[in-house]
Amino acid sequence: MFYIRFARLLMVLIVTSCGYDGGKKSGSSSGTPTGASPDSPSFSISMANTDVNLGSVSIGSQTSIYTLTVNNTGTISGYCYGPYKTGSESWEYTIVQDNCTYRTIPGASSCTVKVRGIPNGKGLRFMQLELSCYDSSYSYSSNISLFTNFTMTGI
């Protein structure tokens, strides 16, 4: 019994000291890896907007193209993949141009993803865009997922 309790305590201490959060998506659109000291090279990436409304558009018509900017405000390069579209009407949205995926984003620079929508029905149309990035050492422990919610209204 003592060994089981000790093993559980040891696991909790190890997981806690590594900054593991159980793999939960925080919903945040920015992040810096846990445990980075202020003087060490850092990787910090964010998106300018987390909620974008493309407006009201006639069914079958195109919205204007929205440019989503992804900023690497850290001091080291990052690498991104995605973007992934989810949501009940995600198929009504098109990624027109993606300058972020499978590219190295140097520290203190940015990249863009351009999105447009074409509503296929009346009412609110929803899509969530996810872009995942990690530091240039390809350390998946510093993986940061960025989320932006897109909406448009079909009229």
C-alpha positions as CSV (number, residue, x, y, z in Angstrom):
1,M,0.0,0.0,0.0
2,F,2.9,2.4,0.9
3,Y,4.5,1.8,-2.5
4,I,1.3,2.6,-4.4
5,R,0.8,5.8,-2.6
6,F,4.4,6.8,-3.0
7,A,4.3,6.0,-6.8
8,R,1.1,8.1,-7.2
9,L,2.7,11.0,-5.3
10,L,5.8,10.8,-7.4
11,M,3.8,10.8,-10.6
12,V,1.9,13.9,-9.5
13,L,5.1,15.7,-8.6
14,I,6.7,14.8,-12.0
15,V,3.7,15.8,-14.0
16,T,3.2,19.1,-12.0
17,S,6.9,20.1,-12.3
18,C,6.7,19.6,-16.1
19,G,3.8,21.9,-16.4
20,Y,1.5,19.3,-18.0
21,D,-2.1,20.4,-18.0
22,G,-3.7,17.1,-18.9
23,G,-3.9,17.9,-22.6
24,K,-6.8,20.3,-22.2
25,K,-7.4,22.9,-24.8
26,S,-7.5,26.2,-22.9
27,G,-9.3,28.1,-25.7
28,S,-6.5,30.6,-25.6
29,S,-5.2,32.1,-28.7
30,S,-1.7,32.8,-27.5
31,G,0.9,31.1,-25.4
32,T,4.4,30.8,-24.1
33,P,5.7,27.4,-23.1
34,T,5.6,26.6,-19.3
35,G,8.9,27.0,-17.5
36,A,10.5,29.5,-19.8
37,S,12.6,32.0,-17.9
38,P,12.5,35.7,-19.0
39,D,16.1,35.7,-20.1
40,S,16.0,32.4,-22.1
41,P,15.2,32.2,-25.8
42,S,11.4,32.1,-26.0
43,F,8.7,31.0,-28.4
44,S,5.4,33.0,-28.1
45,I,2.8,33.0,-30.8
46,S,-0.6,34.5,-31.0
47,M,-3.4,35.5,-33.4
48,A,-4.7,39.1,-33.6
49,N,-8.4,38.1,-33.4
50,T,-10.1,35.2,-31.7
51,D,-13.6,36.1,-33.0
52,V,-14.3,37.3,-36.6
53,N,-17.7,38.2,-38.0
54,L,-17.7,38.3,-41.8
55,G,-21.1,40.1,-41.8
56,S,-24.4,39.4,-43.5
57,V,-24.2,38.0,-47.1
58,S,-26.8,36.8,-49.6
59,I,-27.0,33.0,-49.8
60,G,-24.5,31.8,-52.4
61,S,-22.6,35.1,-52.5
62,Q,-19.0,35.5,-51.2
63,T,-17.9,37.5,-48.2
64,S,-14.9,39.7,-48.5
65,I,-11.6,38.0,-47.8
66,Y,-10.5,38.2,-44.1
67,T,-6.7,38.2,-43.4
68,L,-5.9,36.6,-40.1
69,T,-2.4,37.5,-38.8
70,V,-0.3,35.1,-36.7
71,N,2.4,36.8,-34.8
72,N,5.6,35.2,-33.4
73,T,6.6,37.7,-30.7
74,G,9.2,35.4,-29.3
75,T,13.0,35.4,-29.9
76,I,13.2,31.9,-31.6
77,S,11.6,30.5,-34.8
78,G,8.4,28.5,-34.8
79,Y,6.8,26.0,-37.2
80,C,3.1,25.8,-37.8
81,Y,0.7,23.2,-39.3
82,G,-3.0,23.2,-40.0
83,P,-5.2,25.1,-40.3
84,Y,-8.0,22.8,-39.4
85,K,-11.6,23.8,-39.9
86,T,-14.3,22.6,-37.6
87,G,-17.9,23.6,-36.9
88,S,-21.4,22.8,-38.3
89,E,-20.9,25.0,-41.4
90,S,-17.1,24.8,-41.8
91,W,-17.5,23.6,-45.4
92,E,-19.0,27.0,-46.2
93,Y,-15.6,28.6,-45.5
94,T,-12.6,28.5,-47.8
95,I,-9.0,29.1,-46.9
96,V,-8.0,31.3,-49.8
97,Q,-4.3,31.6,-49.0
98,D,-2.2,30.1,-46.2
99,N,1.3,31.5,-45.6
100,C,1.7,29.9,-42.2
101,T,1.5,26.1,-42.7
102,Y,4.7,24.1,-43.1
103,R,6.7,27.3,-42.9
104,T,9.2,28.5,-40.3
105,I,8.1,31.7,-38.7
106,P,11.2,33.6,-37.4
107,G,11.1,35.3,-34.0
108,A,9.6,38.8,-34.1
109,S,7.8,38.1,-37.4
110,S,4.3,37.0,-38.7
111,C,2.4,35.1,-41.3
112,T,-1.1,35.2,-42.6
113,V,-4.1,33.0,-43.4
114,K,-6.8,34.4,-45.7
115,V,-10.4,33.1,-45.2
116,R,-13.6,33.7,-47.1
117,G,-17.2,32.4,-46.6
118,I,-20.1,31.6,-48.9
119,P,-23.3,30.9,-46.9
120,N,-25.4,28.0,-48.1
121,G,-28.4,28.8,-45.9
122,K,-30.1,31.4,-43.9
123,G,-29.0,32.4,-40.4
124,L,-25.8,32.3,-38.5
125,R,-23.0,30.1,-40.0
126,F,-20.1,29.0,-37.8
127,M,-16.6,27.7,-38.2
128,Q,-13.6,27.4,-35.9
129,L,-10.1,27.6,-37.3
130,E,-7.2,25.9,-35.5
131,L,-3.6,26.4,-36.2
132,S,-1.0,24.5,-34.2
133,C,2.6,25.8,-33.8
134,Y,5.7,24.7,-31.9
135,D,9.2,26.1,-31.5
136,S,12.0,25.5,-34.1
137,S,13.5,22.7,-32.0
138,Y,10.4,20.7,-33.0
139,S,9.7,20.2,-29.3
140,Y,6.1,19.0,-29.2
141,S,6.1,19.9,-25.5
142,S,5.9,23.6,-26.5
143,N,3.0,22.9,-28.9
144,I,0.6,25.9,-28.9
145,S,-2.9,25.6,-30.5
146,L,-4.4,28.9,-31.7
147,F,-8.2,29.2,-32.3
148,T,-10.3,31.8,-34.1
149,N,-14.1,31.6,-34.4
150,F,-15.6,32.8,-37.7
151,T,-19.2,33.7,-38.2
152,M,-21.3,35.0,-41.0
153,T,-25.1,35.4,-41.5
154,G,-26.8,34.1,-44.6
155,I,-29.7,36.3,-45.8
